[in-house]
Amino acid sequence: MVFREDHQESPMRMRINYYISFFTLAIVISLPSLGLGLYIKRTLNKSPQTMLFSRRVLLSNLKLMTSEKKELMEKASEQIELFHKLSGTQESEKITSLASSKKDSTEIPFDSLGRDLVIMKSLRTESFILFDYAAYHALNQIYTRMSIHHIMPRGRPLYAGIGHITSVYGYRPDPFIKGSFSTEFHMGVDFAAAPGTPIIATAPGVVTQVVNSIKGGYGLMVRIHHGLGYMTIYAHNQVNAVVPGQRVKRGDIVGGVGKTGTATGHHVHYEMHYGASDSLDPMQFIQLK
Protein backbone atom coordinates (compact mmCIF):
# COMPACT_ATOMS: atom_id res chain seq x y z
CA MET A 1 0.00 0.00 0.00
CA VAL A 2 1.19 3.53 -0.87
CA PHE A 3 -0.01 6.50 1.15
CA ARG A 4 -0.09 9.99 -0.34
CA GLU A 5 1.43 12.99 1.46
CA ASP A 6 -1.83 14.94 1.90
CA HIS A 7 -3.49 11.96 3.63
CA GLN A 8 -6.83 12.90 2.08
CA GLU A 9 -7.09 10.41 -0.68
CA SER A 10 -7.30 6.71 0.00
CA PRO A 11 -4.02 4.71 -0.22
CA MET A 12 -3.07 2.99 -3.46
CA ARG A 13 -2.48 -0.74 -3.66
CA MET A 14 0.48 -2.15 -5.69
CA ARG A 15 1.30 -5.81 -6.29
CA ILE A 16 4.98 -6.99 -6.38
CA ASN A 17 5.80 -10.07 -8.44
CA TYR A 18 7.06 -13.00 -6.35
CA TYR A 19 9.75 -13.87 -8.93
CA ILE A 20 11.27 -10.41 -8.70
CA SER A 21 11.39 -10.65 -4.90
CA PHE A 22 13.02 -14.07 -5.02
CA PHE A 23 15.61 -12.96 -7.61
CA THR A 24 16.52 -9.87 -5.59
CA LEU A 25 16.89 -11.89 -2.39
CA ALA A 26 19.08 -14.46 -4.18
CA ILE A 27 21.42 -11.74 -5.46
CA VAL A 28 21.71 -10.14 -2.02
CA ILE A 29 22.64 -13.50 -0.43
CA SER A 30 24.83 -15.01 -3.18
CA LEU A 31 27.20 -12.07 -3.85
CA PRO A 32 28.63 -11.81 -0.29
CA SER A 33 28.85 -15.59 -0.06
CA LEU A 34 30.74 -15.80 -3.35
CA GLY A 35 33.18 -13.03 -2.27
CA LEU A 36 33.82 -14.75 1.07
CA GLY A 37 34.47 -18.06 -0.65
CA LEU A 38 36.97 -16.52 -3.07
CA TYR A 39 38.77 -14.75 -0.21
CA ILE A 40 39.07 -17.96 1.82
CA LYS A 41 40.30 -19.91 -1.19
CA ARG A 42 42.95 -17.30 -1.99
CA THR A 43 44.09 -17.17 1.64
CA LEU A 44 44.42 -20.94 1.88
CA ASN A 45 46.35 -21.14 -1.38
CA LYS A 46 48.66 -18.22 -0.49
CA SER A 47 50.22 -19.68 2.67
CA PRO A 48 51.70 -22.88 1.13
CA GLN A 49 52.98 -20.88 -1.83
CA THR A 50 54.71 -18.42 0.48
CA MET A 51 56.25 -21.22 2.53
CA LEU A 52 57.45 -23.00 -0.59
CA PHE A 53 59.01 -19.82 -1.92
CA SER A 54 60.75 -19.16 1.41
CA ARG A 55 62.18 -22.68 1.42
CA ARG A 56 63.38 -22.23 -2.13
CA VAL A 57 65.17 -19.01 -1.18
CA LEU A 58 66.71 -20.66 1.90
CA LEU A 59 68.02 -23.60 -0.08
CA SER A 60 69.38 -21.41 -2.86
CA ASN A 61 71.24 -19.23 -0.30
CA LEU A 62 72.55 -22.11 1.82
CA LYS A 63 75.89 -22.20 0.02
CA LEU A 64 76.29 -18.46 0.47
CA MET A 65 75.46 -18.76 4.17
CA THR A 66 77.97 -21.60 4.54
CA SER A 67 80.78 -19.64 2.87
CA GLU A 68 80.02 -16.59 5.02
CA LYS A 69 80.09 -18.78 8.12
CA LYS A 70 83.47 -20.20 7.10
CA GLU A 71 84.87 -16.72 6.58
CA LEU A 72 83.56 -15.60 9.96
CA MET A 73 85.11 -18.62 11.67
CA GLU A 74 88.48 -17.98 10.01
CA LYS A 75 88.49 -14.36 11.15
CA ALA A 76 87.41 -15.34 14.67
CA SER A 77 90.13 -17.99 14.80
CA GLU A 78 92.75 -15.41 13.78
CA GLN A 79 91.56 -12.97 16.46
CA ILE A 80 91.64 -15.63 19.18
CA GLU A 81 95.10 -16.74 18.04
CA LEU A 82 96.21 -13.11 18.40
CA PHE A 83 94.70 -13.01 21.91
CA HIS A 84 96.75 -16.05 22.89
CA LYS A 85 99.94 -14.51 21.51
CA LEU A 86 99.27 -11.36 23.53
CA SER A 87 98.63 -13.41 26.66
CA GLY A 88 101.77 -15.49 26.11
CA THR A 89 100.02 -18.87 26.35
CA GLN A 90 99.99 -22.02 24.26
CA GLU A 91 96.24 -22.51 24.40
CA SER A 92 95.97 -22.61 20.60
CA GLU A 93 97.50 -26.10 20.46
CA LYS A 94 95.00 -27.34 23.03
CA ILE A 95 92.15 -25.77 21.07
CA THR A 96 93.33 -27.36 17.82
CA SER A 97 93.43 -30.82 19.39
CA LEU A 98 90.04 -30.27 20.98
CA ALA A 99 88.54 -29.20 17.66
CA SER A 100 89.99 -32.28 15.97
CA SER A 101 88.49 -34.60 18.57
CA LYS A 102 85.06 -32.99 18.15
CA LYS A 103 84.96 -33.28 14.35
CA ASP A 104 81.91 -35.06 12.98
CA SER A 105 82.64 -38.46 11.44
CA THR A 106 79.42 -38.46 9.39
CA GLU A 107 79.95 -39.67 5.83
CA ILE A 108 79.62 -36.77 3.40
CA PRO A 109 76.70 -37.30 0.97
CA PHE A 110 77.07 -36.97 -2.79
CA ASP A 111 74.36 -34.35 -3.27
CA SER A 112 75.32 -30.71 -2.80
CA LEU A 113 72.60 -29.98 -0.25
CA GLY A 114 73.70 -32.87 1.95
CA ARG A 115 77.34 -31.74 1.78
CA ASP A 116 76.38 -28.21 2.74
CA LEU A 117 74.40 -29.46 5.72
CA VAL A 118 77.31 -31.61 6.95
CA ILE A 119 79.72 -28.66 6.55
CA MET A 120 77.33 -26.37 8.42
CA LYS A 121 77.06 -28.88 11.26
CA SER A 122 80.86 -29.08 11.48
CA LEU A 123 81.12 -25.30 11.52
CA ARG A 124 78.55 -25.15 14.29
CA THR A 125 80.68 -27.48 16.45
CA GLU A 126 83.84 -25.53 15.66
CA SER A 127 82.16 -22.21 16.46
CA PHE A 128 81.12 -23.55 19.88
CA ILE A 129 84.73 -24.51 20.65
CA LEU A 130 86.11 -21.18 19.44
CA PHE A 131 83.63 -18.82 21.03
CA ASP A 132 82.86 -20.76 24.21
CA TYR A 133 86.23 -22.27 25.14
CA ALA A 134 88.96 -20.53 23.17
CA ALA A 135 87.69 -16.97 23.41
CA TYR A 136 87.03 -17.30 27.16
CA HIS A 137 90.53 -18.61 27.94
CA ALA A 138 92.23 -16.10 25.66
CA LEU A 139 90.44 -13.13 27.20
CA ASN A 140 90.91 -14.56 30.70
CA GLN A 141 94.68 -14.74 30.15
CA ILE A 142 94.74 -11.13 28.97
CA TYR A 143 92.66 -10.07 31.99
CA THR A 144 95.08 -11.90 34.34
CA ARG A 145 98.12 -10.22 32.80
CA MET A 146 96.41 -6.83 33.03
CA SER A 147 95.59 -7.48 36.70
CA ILE A 148 99.21 -8.40 37.44
CA HIS A 149 100.41 -5.29 35.64
CA HIS A 150 97.99 -3.18 37.69
CA ILE A 151 99.15 -4.66 41.01
CA MET A 152 102.87 -4.73 40.17
CA PRO A 153 104.87 -1.74 41.55
CA ARG A 154 106.25 0.42 38.75
CA GLY A 155 107.68 3.88 38.33
CA ARG A 156 109.42 6.18 40.81
CA PRO A 157 108.49 6.80 44.46
CA LEU A 158 108.60 10.55 43.70
CA TYR A 159 106.56 12.62 41.28
CA ALA A 160 107.89 12.86 37.71
CA GLY A 161 110.81 15.25 37.30
CA ILE A 162 111.51 15.52 41.03
CA GLY A 163 114.67 14.18 42.68
CA HIS A 164 117.52 12.11 41.27
CA ILE A 165 119.12 8.73 41.95
CA THR A 166 122.15 8.85 44.23
CA SER A 167 122.66 5.16 44.93
CA VAL A 168 121.55 2.02 43.07
CA TYR A 169 120.90 -1.58 44.03
CA GLY A 170 123.91 -3.81 44.76
CA TYR A 171 127.36 -3.59 46.34
CA ARG A 172 128.76 -0.12 46.98
CA PRO A 173 131.49 1.52 49.10
CA ASP A 174 130.40 2.06 52.68
CA PRO A 175 129.26 5.74 52.76
CA PHE A 176 129.98 6.05 56.51
CA ILE A 177 133.63 4.97 56.31
CA LYS A 178 135.56 7.52 54.25
CA GLY A 179 138.65 6.30 52.42
CA SER A 180 137.91 2.67 53.23
CA PHE A 181 137.76 -0.19 50.78
CA SER A 182 134.96 -1.89 52.71
CA THR A 183 131.70 -2.40 50.85
CA GLU A 184 128.13 -3.04 51.78
CA PHE A 185 125.17 -4.46 49.88
CA HIS A 186 122.58 -1.77 49.20
CA MET A 187 119.12 -3.39 49.04
CA GLY A 188 117.30 -0.54 47.32
CA VAL A 189 117.56 2.62 45.25
CA ASP A 190 118.04 6.06 46.84
CA PHE A 191 116.30 9.14 45.43
CA ALA A 192 117.66 12.44 46.75
CA ALA A 193 115.19 15.34 47.05
CA ALA A 194 114.44 18.40 49.18
CA PRO A 195 113.25 17.79 52.76
CA GLY A 196 109.53 17.07 52.94
CA THR A 197 109.17 16.22 49.22
CA PRO A 198 106.09 13.94 48.88
CA ILE A 199 106.84 10.21 48.66
CA ILE A 200 104.22 8.31 46.65
CA ALA A 201 103.12 4.67 46.53
CA THR A 202 104.24 2.92 43.34
CA ALA A 203 101.26 0.54 43.29
CA PRO A 204 97.90 0.03 45.04
CA GLY A 205 98.06 -1.95 48.25
CA VAL A 206 97.63 -2.08 52.03
CA VAL A 207 99.98 -0.44 54.55
CA THR A 208 101.24 -3.24 56.81
CA GLN A 209 103.91 -1.42 58.83
CA VAL A 210 104.63 2.16 59.85
CA VAL A 211 107.72 2.99 61.95
CA ASN A 212 107.61 6.42 63.55
CA SER A 213 110.87 6.14 65.49
CA ILE A 214 114.09 7.78 64.28
CA LYS A 215 116.09 4.98 65.88
CA GLY A 216 117.35 2.19 63.64
CA GLY A 217 118.92 2.14 60.22
CA TYR A 218 115.72 2.91 58.28
CA GLY A 219 114.44 5.62 60.60
CA LEU A 220 110.83 6.54 59.82
CA MET A 221 109.56 4.06 57.24
CA VAL A 222 106.44 2.69 55.55
CA ARG A 223 105.92 -0.88 54.31
CA ILE A 224 103.16 -1.64 51.77
CA HIS A 225 101.91 -5.03 50.55
CA HIS A 226 100.49 -4.92 47.02
CA GLY A 227 99.28 -8.48 46.51
CA LEU A 228 100.65 -11.37 44.45
CA GLY A 229 103.74 -11.33 46.68
CA TYR A 230 104.91 -7.77 45.92
CA MET A 231 106.00 -5.49 48.80
CA THR A 232 107.70 -2.08 48.87
CA ILE A 233 109.52 -0.09 51.58
CA TYR A 234 109.94 3.72 51.79
CA ALA A 235 112.57 4.63 54.40
CA HIS A 236 114.46 7.57 56.03
CA ASN A 237 111.27 9.64 55.92
CA GLN A 238 110.90 12.98 57.61
CA VAL A 239 107.23 12.22 58.26
CA ASN A 240 104.82 9.35 57.58
CA ALA A 241 101.41 10.13 56.09
CA VAL A 242 99.69 6.74 56.45
CA VAL A 243 98.71 4.31 59.21
CA PRO A 244 98.78 0.49 59.37
CA GLY A 245 95.80 -1.12 57.62
CA GLN A 246 95.20 1.86 55.34
CA ARG A 247 94.51 1.14 51.68
CA VAL A 248 96.42 3.27 49.19
CA LYS A 249 96.25 3.76 45.45
CA ARG A 250 99.11 4.24 43.03
CA GLY A 251 100.32 7.83 43.42
CA ASP A 252 98.97 8.36 46.96
CA ILE A 253 101.32 10.23 49.31
CA VAL A 254 102.74 7.94 52.02
CA GLY A 255 105.30 10.29 53.58
CA GLY A 256 107.87 13.05 53.10
CA VAL A 257 111.58 12.86 52.21
CA GLY A 258 113.91 13.06 55.22
CA LYS A 259 117.23 11.73 56.57
CA THR A 260 116.11 9.86 59.70
CA GLY A 261 117.96 6.70 60.72
CA THR A 262 121.29 5.92 59.13
CA ALA A 263 121.42 8.44 56.29
CA THR A 264 124.00 10.87 54.97
CA GLY A 265 121.52 13.25 53.33
CA HIS A 266 117.86 13.84 52.52
CA HIS A 267 116.57 11.01 50.35
CA VAL A 268 114.02 8.20 50.19
CA HIS A 269 115.34 4.66 50.28
CA TYR A 270 113.04 2.67 47.97
CA GLU A 271 113.17 -1.08 48.49
CA MET A 272 111.25 -3.88 46.82
CA HIS A 273 110.58 -7.53 47.72
CA TYR A 274 108.75 -10.41 46.07
CA GLY A 275 107.54 -13.29 48.21
CA ALA A 276 110.22 -14.57 50.59
CA SER A 277 113.10 -13.03 48.62
CA ASP A 278 115.52 -10.75 50.45
CA SER A 279 115.09 -7.98 47.90
CA LEU A 280 114.72 -7.21 44.20
CA ASP A 281 116.47 -4.63 42.07
CA PRO A 282 113.85 -1.83 41.93
CA MET A 283 115.34 -0.40 38.71
CA GLN A 284 113.69 -3.05 36.52
CA PHE A 285 110.31 -1.93 37.92
CA ILE A 286 111.10 1.79 38.02
CA GLN A 287 111.57 1.72 34.25
CA LEU A 288 108.14 0.15 33.66
CA LYS A 289 105.36 2.39 32.37
C-alpha positions, 0 to 999 in steps of 0.5 A: 500500500502507498499512502499519499502525502496529503493523507486525504485520498485513499491509499493505493495498492500495488502488487509486487511479483514474487519472482522479482522478490526471489531474484533480488533476495538471491542476489543479495545472499549469493554475492557476499557468499561468493566473495567470502568463498573466493577470499578464503580460497585465496588465503588458503592457497597463499600460505603454502605458496609463500612457505614453498618460496621461502624454502626455495630461497633458503636452499638457494642461499645455503651455500652463500650462508655456509661460505660466510660462516666459514669466513667468519670462523676464520676471522674469529680464529685469527683474532683468538690466536692473536689473543693467545699470543698477547697473553703469552700462552699455548692454548691454541695447540690445546684448542686445535686438538680439541677441535679435531676430537670434536669433528663429525665423522658423518659420511659426506653425501654426494648431493650438494645440499647434503654436503652443505648441511654436513659442513654447516654442522661441522662449523657449528661445532667448531664455532662452539669450541672457538667462542665458548672455550677458546675466546674465554681462555684467551680473554681470561689470560689477557685479563690476568696479565692486566691485573698483574700489571695493575698490582705490580709496583712500577715507576718512581716513588717521587713525582715525575721530574723531582729528585735524582738517583744517588745510589743504586741496588747492589754492592757499593762503598760504605758511605759512613767509612771515608777512604775505606775499601769496605763495601756493603750491599745496598738493598734498594735505590736512593732518590735524593730530594728536598726535605719534605718532598712527597713520597708516593706509593708505586702501586695500590696496596695495604699499609702493613707497617709504619715505623715512627721512630728515628732509631734504627737504620731505616728511621721513619719508614712505611711498608706496603703489601700490594698483593701477588707477593709484591711489597715495597719499603719507603725509608728515612722519611721525615714524616709518615702520612699513612697508618697500618691497615690503610689502603692506598692507590698508586700515586697516593702520598705515604710520607715526606723525604727526610734523613732519619735513621742511618742516612748521609743526606735527605733522600728516600730509600726505595726497596722492593721484595717479592715473596720470601726473597731478600730484595729485588732490584727496583730499577727493573720496575722503576723503568716500567710504564 
